Amino acid sequence: MYRLLIVEDNADIARLIRFHVRDLGYEADIADDGIAALEMFQQNSYQLVVLDLMLPGIDGLEVCRQLRARSSRVPILMLTSRTAEQDRVSGLETGADDYITKPFSFPELMARIKAQFRRIEAHETQEGTLVQPVQAGNIFIDTMSRQVSVAGTKVALTAREYDLLLHFASHPGQVFSRMQLLEQVWGYHYEGYEHTVNSHINRLRAKIEENPADPHYILTVWGVGYRFSDVVS
């Protein structure tokens, strides 16, 4: 049984989200401010956090930072009514795995939530099988423990950063568009959410590249997308 934490100060929206996720067979708790959200996250076990950006007291960005400091693996889906591009990018760079803008359709939100849980189920299935580790240059990916090290030093990645890195490293030299990465790594293909891919690649580069401004591993293919270098050493 998956359990979500819904962090939303609009009581009507929060109750509607909980109604729909319960209809899918999931449990859900509601926190109406950032302080309550952090306390509930500390006290309970959640498999997904649906987090509004605009909250009273501690805003969603700070809540996201603190949640990421406590857990790198629990997916965070951020809700935002803001239209400015920088607000969405800030949420992703703070550690959110994905975002959806208000007003949103509940079928789309439920599809995003189900996509997150499909990834969790795929990981659980993978953990029950013998999967070979992946070595690329000085990057070592232990696929059993989902641990990554660069030049022998462990690197803390979020669940989605790990998925993205493993996907790239498993297909060296192959070029992927942003839409392909959304479909293959995030599990959906809604147009207009390419910032999700860009921000994750920026965060991933900052963690694995010696010089993120001049990357050695994750390369930009201008006008197309990204590829993982097939000549790493």
Buried (B, 14 or more C-beta within 10 A) or exposed (E): EBBBBBBBBBEEBBBBBBEBBEEEEBEBBBBBBBBBBBEBBEEEEBBBBBBBBBBEEBBBBBBBEBBBEEBBBBBBBBBBEBEEEEBBBBBBBBBBBBBBBBEBEBEEBBBBBBBBBEBBEEBEEBEEEEEEEBEBBBBBBEBEEBBBBBEEEEBEBBBBBBBBBBBBBEBBEEEBBBBBBBBBBBBBEBEEBBBBBBBBBBBBBEBBBEEBEEBBBBBEEEEEBBBBBEEBE
